[in-house]
Amino acid sequence: MALKHPYVTEKAMMMLENENKLQVLVERSASKDGIKREVEKAFEQPVTSVRTMMTMKGQKKAVVSFENDNAAEEILSRLGVM
């Protein structure tokens, strides 16, 4: 499984509320296509795009955008983060 856990910071929460984007820490070897497939399978929400980047701590982070307007908030509330 490429997904580790949601990345929750103040900036991540602003992206969630304003842009409907979810930030998730992933395995360093994870590809964008693999991340997209796992998010769609795990949360049953269609993904429009995946961007990846490395954090200052050397971890890989994915920023996932969804088709549905409230998908990111729904996922975090399902996980008990919000």
C-alpha angles and dihedrals in degrees: 000000000000096000118087109172142310116285105228119190133136091263091047091052091051090052089049094053099038104032105020092240126145124206118212133177110232139182114282091239094053118119125214091247091049092050091049092050093048095048092048091047096044099043103023093228124127112246121214100187144357125205121186132200141162120250123224088258092059096256123133116240128192125204108206124197122200135207095224115075097229100030097110094050091046092052094050092047089050089053091049096244097117 
